[in-house]
Amino acid sequence: MAPSSTSNASRRDLFRVLLAGSIVLLVVHTLGRFYYTPLLPYLVDDGVLDSRQAAALATWNYLGYLMGAMLAIRWHRVDHIRVLLPVSLAVHVITTLLQTQIEAVPAQDVVRWLNGVANGAVFVQAPALILEWLVLRNRASLSGLVYLGVGFGLLLSSGMVTLTADWLSGAARWWPALVLSVPLAWWGWRQLHALEMPVHDPAQADRSAARRGQSTLFDRASIPLFLSYAGAGLGYILPMTFLPLLAKMQLDPGAWLVDGSWLIVALATIPSAYVWNHLGARIGDRLALRINFVVQLVGVLAAVIWPGPVGIVLCGSLIGGTFLGAVLLTQRIARALHPHQGPRLSAAMVALYAFAQMAGPWLVKQWLDFGGTLESAFWIGVGALVWGLLFACLVPAPKR
């Protein structure tokens, strides 16, 4: 590949690649994982699940997400991504089809686990592939924009669930997610497959040194960031999984916030990737990350301090407007701390995040079994975000 082709990229190419990445994340992360959140109150009303089964089902999905991220740590090179990424998208489509057919809870657990595996692999590999492509073209500062698809996907999932609520029931409520996933996954992969990327990238020598033990993922610079990211994963996942169910429990039957809470999250998420991407570039990613944690903390606190409409609105808007920012800022800081690690480092960060997310619904289930309430379980998220903020303040500046 000629040097000019790697150092520059037209606006059209940048738009196409970022759009393709946004679309595949929309497919696996919003039509896969977060479609379940606005759907959850309807599945409970339909008698498909109860609150404890819903928490367990979410845990299985997050376990799969963790395992998908672990697969991406093992197979992190560009040639690996070109194989695993389309396979993962196909698994998403197949499992979504299965979700339209089954209502038995044990079978749902297996299918949601497999869907999570696909989600984890794609959520690591698509942004990592695009980030490496952008680095070769001196456009790494645009990397956060790939997460815009998650914001639009949340809005889309909210609208699809609400609009089809009266004429679908039970497992059939998954059909809209399947119908949209097929063409979007196909188009997104075709664009990413066409990317011009060296199989052995310019940092291969540094990676070889890392494999010989001369550099590691975990050191004094990266450990605080890893611990901070774990707090972010546990802190945000409770409202992102249970906020509509919490609204259903706290509000009068038929209140618009039962469905509207997820709409608020979606609307707040749409500009968030751009806002935090831009803020990090202006004031520095480390300071932006600390501000992000403070805003998230206020959001989760609102749900437990002001139960009812005020708390629901504040929680939905503040969490929706921040969680993607925590992801993109942390990923950029991590790569700045260890620029030679590339996709492997991204996969390790997502795996830790996934483990924290998996712990969230499991802890809620244990708390409910112990006799606690869903409202009081949100204090788990508060504690996790305090933890994340403390360690975010300990992350050192990357060496130039």
Order of alpha helices (4+ residues) and beta strands (2+ residues): alpha-alpha-alpha-alpha-alpha-alpha-alpha-alpha-alpha-alpha-alpha-alpha-alpha-alpha-alpha-alpha-alpha
